[in-house]
Amino acid sequence: MENVFANRLQSARRMAGLSLQGLADKLDNLVSKQSLNKYEQGVMKPDSEVLIALANSLSVSIDYFYSVPSVKIEFESIDFRKYSSKLSKTEEASVIEKAKDCFERYFELEDILQLNEKYDYFTFDKEIKTAEDAEDAAKKLREEWNLGYDPIPDVVEMLEDKGYKVIDLLVNDAFDGMKATVGDKKIIVLKKSVNANDDVVRKRFTALHELAHHALTFAKDLKHAEEEKLCHVFACAVLYPEEMAKKELHKQRFHFYQKELEIIKERWGISFTAIFHRAHRLGILNDFILRKFHVGYKKRGYHVPNCEPGRYRSKEVPTRMERLVYMGLAKEVLTINEAAYFSGITAWQLRGKMKLLV
């Protein structure tokens, strides 16, 4: 049990994004950094007072420290998409630990329900070297998944339907998305929206950006920054197919009006910035107009999260894991307490959400 506690304490601390000293400070030095290190090494264990304080400081239950997940996972091929500032190593470790905690419950739940669902993963055989290659990959995806030239109603829902394991987490603002693999399973981690009015277009874009990292094989001589740009091209092309972008935006124009961009955004679920980069990529506008747009965009404060005009009407929320929990309850293979564990909430909170119809 000492080893279980040691491992779970370390996991909880990493999820909280705290160093040993940071945790000691949060505990108001009830225990020292050195004592915390001994707890994590399994050579010393806390008394009841310290145990309660640890649970409160790390926002976990006391049971968490002594529970042993039946499914233990290790991520492979991890890749992060960052926002304007880079994640620190501690912040990256926090995201990874939170994702591992969630996916251990996710995969355990699948095992209990004995699911044997097939994946419909997209792969593009041609090596990606140029933006044209990324465009070709986007066209191939729309063809294979029978998307036609229509807007994608909900990107996250589409990816879950194809077998990708998607979760969203409340994490640091510098985080946008992460992809990884667990065996033959492909996972995508996104940043959870804080409220119902959050603009979801960036989340849609990020989900497709991470899909690109799963689906595309890049030339070995490409730098990481170049790969990221090609993932952007792929995501833009999937959201706003070339034929429709050229038809709606047209060449040889002198102006773009905000209302026009709002209409496009609200139809296709793509941001102003992505629309302009798409137009630039397709030769509809030149470098000067693109630079002018960026200056005006920032001057108006549209670069601040949720300040860009227009809203795309889509939830972009992963729902499969929650649906599996209710399936387990309906089949009576899960108790209320077990269902609450898999949901990551208390049994009391779960009971408040449950409304039995039949």
Sequence and secondary structure as in RCSB ss.txt:
>XXXX:A:sequence
MENVFANRLQSARRMAGLSLQGLADKLDNLVSKQSLNKYEQGVMKPDSEVLIALANSLSVSIDYFYSVPSVKIEF
ESIDFRKYSSKLSKTEEASVIEKAKDCFERYFELEDILQLNEKYDYFTFDKEIKTAEDAEDAAKKLREEWNLGYD
PIPDVVEMLEDKGYKVIDLLVNDAFDGMKATVGDKKIIVLKKSVNANDDVVRKRFTALHELAHHALTFAKDLKHA
EEEKLCHVFACAVLYPEEMAKKELHKQRFHFYQKELEIIKERWGISFTAIFHRAHRLGILNDFILRKFHVGYKKR
GYHVPNCEPGRYRSKEVPTRMERLVYMGLAKEVLTINEAAYFSGITAWQLRGKMKLLV
>XXXX:A:secstr
 HHHHHHHHHHHHHHTT  HHHHHHHTTTSS HHHHHHHHHTS    HHHHHHHHHHHT  GGGGG   SS    
EEEEEEE SS   HHHHHHHHHHHHHHHHHHHHHHHHHT           S B SHHHHHHHHHHHHHHTT TTS
  S HHHHHHHTT EEEEE   TTEEEEEEEETTEEEEEEE  SSTTS  HHHHHHHHHHHHHHH  B TT  HH
HHHHHHHHHHHHHHS HHHHHHHH SS S   HHHHHHHHHHH   HHHHHHHHHHTTSS HHHHHHHHHHHHHT
TTTSTT SS          HHHHHHHHHHHTT S HHHHHHHHTS HHHHHHH     
